[in-house]
Amino acid sequence: MDAQFAIAGRDFVISVTDKSVVNSILKMKKNQDKTCQLSPHTFMSVSGEPGDTSNFSEYIQGNVKLYSVRNSQDLSPSETANFIRGELADALRSRSPSHVNLLVAG
């Protein structure tokens, strides 16, 4: 079972995500990094199916970096969350949806 939660304060966010990868009753890995930094002020943690989480997080991380290179400015945390929400909505309507749970902090 994946576990992730976050606590948001006025000027900070504390995010906690487990590192284990579990399939049914088998623990497959104990040290999987399920977090990625999207920009200097935006952070994302993922949980769900192992292949979907790695592919989707790399896709989001690449697109956020591409946006910052093209426009010479970083996305704000709310803009990043809106972009991710749109990508997840498109993925849910496709033939191969992503089974991913996300927390975006910034």
C-alpha positions as CSV (number, residue, x, y, z in Angstrom):
1,M,0.0,0.0,0.0
2,D,1.4,3.4,-1.0
3,A,1.3,6.2,1.5
4,Q,1.9,9.9,0.9
5,F,0.8,13.0,2.7
6,A,1.7,16.6,3.0
7,I,1.4,19.4,5.6
8,A,1.2,23.0,4.2
9,G,2.0,26.0,6.3
10,R,2.2,29.7,5.5
11,D,5.7,29.6,4.0
12,F,6.5,25.9,3.9
13,V,5.3,22.4,2.8
14,I,6.4,19.1,4.4
15,S,5.8,16.1,2.1
16,V,6.2,12.5,3.1
17,T,6.1,9.5,0.7
18,D,7.1,5.9,1.4
19,K,9.8,4.3,-0.7
20,S,8.5,0.8,-1.0
21,V,7.1,-0.8,-4.2
22,V,4.4,-3.4,-3.4
23,N,2.5,-5.6,-5.8
24,S,-0.3,-7.6,-4.1
25,I,1.4,-9.1,-1.1
26,L,5.0,-9.0,-2.5
27,K,7.3,-6.1,-1.6
28,M,9.4,-5.7,-4.7
29,K,11.6,-2.8,-3.8
30,K,12.4,-0.9,-0.6
31,N,14.3,2.2,-1.9
32,Q,12.3,3.6,-4.9
33,D,12.4,7.4,-5.1
34,K,8.9,8.6,-5.8
35,T,9.6,12.3,-5.6
36,C,10.8,14.7,-8.2
37,Q,11.6,18.4,-8.2
38,L,9.8,20.2,-11.0
39,S,11.3,23.7,-10.5
40,P,13.2,25.4,-7.7
41,H,9.9,26.1,-5.9
42,T,7.7,23.1,-7.0
43,F,7.9,19.5,-5.8
44,M,5.9,16.4,-6.8
45,S,5.4,13.1,-5.2
46,V,3.8,10.1,-6.9
47,S,2.3,6.8,-6.0
48,G,0.5,4.1,-7.8
49,E,1.5,1.5,-10.4
50,P,5.3,1.4,-10.7
51,G,5.6,1.8,-14.4
52,D,2.9,4.4,-14.7
53,T,4.4,6.5,-11.9
54,S,7.9,6.6,-13.4
55,N,6.7,7.3,-16.9
56,F,4.2,10.0,-15.9
57,S,6.6,11.8,-13.5
58,E,9.3,11.9,-16.1
59,Y,6.8,13.2,-18.7
60,I,5.6,16.0,-16.4
61,Q,9.2,16.8,-15.3
62,G,10.3,17.1,-18.9
63,N,7.4,19.2,-20.0
64,V,7.8,21.6,-17.1
65,K,11.5,22.0,-17.9
66,L,10.7,22.5,-21.6
67,Y,8.3,25.3,-20.7
68,S,10.9,27.0,-18.6
69,V,13.5,26.8,-21.3
70,R,11.2,28.1,-24.0
71,N,9.7,30.9,-22.0
72,S,12.7,31.8,-19.8
73,Q,10.5,31.6,-16.6
74,D,9.3,28.8,-14.4
75,L,5.7,27.7,-14.0
76,S,4.1,28.7,-10.6
77,P,2.9,25.8,-8.4
78,S,-0.8,26.5,-9.4
79,E,0.1,26.6,-13.1
80,T,2.0,23.4,-12.7
81,A,-1.0,21.8,-10.9
82,N,-3.4,22.9,-13.6
83,F,-1.1,21.5,-16.3
84,I,-0.8,18.1,-14.5
85,R,-4.6,18.0,-13.9
86,G,-5.2,18.5,-17.7
87,E,-2.7,15.8,-18.6
88,L,-4.3,13.3,-16.1
89,A,-7.7,14.1,-17.5
90,D,-6.5,13.4,-21.1
91,A,-4.9,10.2,-19.9
92,L,-8.1,9.1,-18.2
93,R,-10.1,9.5,-21.4
94,S,-7.5,7.6,-23.5
95,R,-7.4,3.9,-24.1
96,S,-4.5,3.4,-21.7
97,P,-5.1,5.5,-18.6
98,S,-2.4,6.2,-16.1
99,H,-2.9,4.8,-12.5
100,V,-1.1,7.6,-10.7
101,N,-1.8,9.5,-7.5
102,L,0.0,12.8,-7.1
103,L,0.8,15.5,-4.6
104,V,2.2,18.8,-5.9
105,A,3.7,21.2,-3.4
106,G,5.1,24.6,-3.9
